[in-house]
Amino acid sequence: MKRRYPLAVYIILGLALIGVAAQAAKLIVPIVVFGVIFLLYKFPPNTWGKRNRRTSGSARPRRSKNASFRVIDGNKDGSDEPPKYH
């Protein structure tokens, strides 16, 4: 003999499924927002337009000029005494 559940069990299961579906719908929006934020963190928009350009063998790397080091003479009177007023 087949076992049938009472009508109340089917109603309770139906309401439970509706409740779970309603909670899942509320959780979809935060999950999508956090997912988009995570993707933007991993792949920022400023890197979308850049291509991976490798320098060819004929191109020389740029070198900056070395600045010459100059010492500027001061106007000290030559005494190494501490100042009169501190």
C-alpha positions in Angstrom: 0.0 0.0 0.0 1.3 3.4 -0.9 1.9 5.8 1.9 0.3 9.2 1.5 1.0 12.2 3.6 -1.8 14.3 4.9 -2.7 17.5 3.2 -1.3 19.6 6.0 2.2 18.2 5.3 2.0 19.3 1.7 0.8 22.8 2.7 3.7 23.2 5.2 6.3 22.0 2.7 4.9 24.4 0.1 5.0 27.3 2.5 8.6 26.4 3.6 9.7 26.4 -0.1 8.1 29.8 -0.6 10.0 31.1 2.5 13.3 29.7 1.3 12.8 31.2 -2.2 12.0 34.6 -0.7 15.1 34.5 1.5 17.2 33.5 -1.4 15.9 36.4 -3.5 16.9 38.8 -0.7 20.4 37.4 -0.6 21.0 37.5 -4.3 21.5 41.3 -4.4 24.2 41.5 -1.7 26.0 38.5 -3.2 26.0 40.2 -6.7 27.2 43.5 -5.2 30.0 41.9 -3.3 30.9 39.8 -6.3 31.2 43.0 -8.5 33.3 44.7 -5.9 35.6 41.7 -5.7 36.0 41.6 -9.4 36.7 45.4 -9.6 39.3 44.9 -6.8 41.0 42.0 -8.6 40.8 43.6 -12.1 40.7 47.4 -11.7 39.2 49.4 -14.6 42.5 51.4 -15.3 44.1 48.1 -16.5 41.3 47.3 -19.0 42.6 49.6 -21.7 46.3 48.8 -21.3 47.9 46.2 -23.6 50.8 44.1 -22.6 53.4 45.8 -24.8 56.9 44.3 -24.8 59.9 46.3 -25.9 61.4 45.0 -29.1 65.1 44.3 -29.4 65.7 47.5 -31.4 64.2 49.9 -28.9 66.7 51.2 -26.4 65.5 51.7 -22.8 65.5 55.3 -21.7 68.2 56.4 -19.3 68.0 59.3 -17.1 70.9 61.7 -16.8 72.9 61.6 -13.6 72.6 65.0 -11.9 75.9 66.5 -11.0 76.5 67.0 -7.3 77.3 70.5 -6.3 78.2 71.9 -2.9 76.9 75.4 -2.2 79.2 77.4 0.1 77.6 78.8 3.1 78.0 82.2 4.8 79.4 81.1 8.1 82.0 83.2 9.8 84.2 80.2 10.4 83.8 79.8 14.2 82.6 76.4 15.4 81.3 77.8 18.7 77.7 77.1 19.8 75.3 80.0 19.4 75.1 82.6 22.2 71.3 82.3 22.4 69.6 79.0 22.2 
